[in-house]
Structures are given as C-alpha cells and as structure tokens.
Amino acid sequence: MIDQKVVDYIKTSLAQGKTKEELYKELLNQGWTIEVIQENFNAIGIEQEKEDTSKKTIRIIVTIAAVLVGAGIFSFIAANWLEMTKPIKIAIILISMIIAYGAGWYLKEKSELLKTGEALILLGSIIYGAGIFLVAQMFNIRANWPDGFILWMIGTIAMAFAVESYPLFYLAIPLGIIVIVGHPFGIFTGFGYNSFLLTSSFLLLIATIITFVTGWMVRKKMPSELKEFY
C-alpha cells in the first residue's frame, strides 16, 4: 500500500541526509510493516526513474535543436558567402559565437535553465569549430585539415572546463576520433623535414597531453559508484 504521506516523509528525510536503515527503524516504530515501507521506497524509485528519463529526453531535444539552429546559421552564411567582405564574415562568426556562449552561460548560471543553457553553449562550440575552417578558407591558410579539428577539440575542452559542461566533453570525443583517422601514422616522421607536418605533430602532442589530463580530471570528479564501471 502506497501512502503519499510516507513517500513525502521518506523524500524529505533522504534530502536531510538520513540513511535508508534509519528510515526503516523510524517507520517500523511508527507501526508500518516492512512490506508497506518497501512499497513506498519502490514508488520513490519509480518516480526518480521517470524524472531521469524526462531529463534525458529534454537534453536530447535541446541538443538536436542547437545542432539544427547551427546548421541553419551556416546555411544562411554559405548562401551569401561570396557576396560578403572578409570583415563582415569574421564579424558574423565572432558575434554568433559570443551571443551563443553568452546567452548559454546566462541561462545556465543565472536563470537556472540548465538544459537550454548547455544547448546554446554547445551551439557556440559548433560555431567556433566552423569558424576555424571558414577563416582558414578566407585567408588561404596552408595546413593539414585535421589540424583544424585539433584546435576545435582543444577549444571545446577548454570551454567545457570553464563552464563545467559535460556535453562539450562529449563533443570533443568525435573530434578526437576524426583527428586520429584524418592524420597519417607517418606524420611523426616529418619532424625536421616539413614545416606543416611539424606543426601537425606539435598539435597532436599537445592534444594527446590535454586528452589524458582531461580524462584524469573528469574521472577524479566522477562519483565513486560510477568509477566501478569505467
């Protein structure tokens, strides 16, 4: 039998730091049976599962929305790219990125709209990555194309630490995979022979160090119960 008063009492007590064993003793002393107490604990677990599912769904929706908004911005820029001057192009990239980061930070930290804020911050990182390649194209910068993904990954990880946003860490993972696939294994033999390969090798070394440090710091902050699975 589920009693809402018991459910509310359990929730309040758990929030105050009481253990499950202490609550069992208190409820037993109040005359409740073990079966009833367990049913009410199970009811709380079901409610929490529903809340977690709802939060995951909202996170997925806002993330997809951020990606679609980013795609729309890039489509607009691409359609009018040739008609724009370089200062206008750079201004659009910078302003879009700053607005996305600024609005995301404000909603996340000040308005408590965590999901929407993180989605906008993710959008800002996508704009940042696209801006790297657009600026390279504008000024005809000669480099290996995976280097752009390295810079994108490093910037994304830096922003992830700055705003404590795990979605950005998730974005950095596929970026790192693209770098591994995009760069030939023989790139490390280019030291001293090719200036562009030298640059790529240096960036790869920096990216490797940052990745290991990031993984260590994320694992350090991870709850102890999750460490058992990783």
Secondary structure, DSSP 4 states (H G I P E B T S, - for coil): ---HHHHHHHHHHHHTT--HHHHHHHHHHTT--HHHHHHHHHHHHHHHHHHHHHHHHHHHHHHHHHHHHHHHHHHHHHHTGGGS-HHHHHHHHHHHHHHHHHHHHHHHHTS--HHHHHHHHHHHHHHHHHHHHHHHHHTT--S-HHHHHHHHHHHHHHHHHHHT-HHHHHHHHHHHHHHHHHS-GGGGGGTTT-HHHHHHHHHHHHHHHHHHHHHHHHHHHS-HHHHTT-
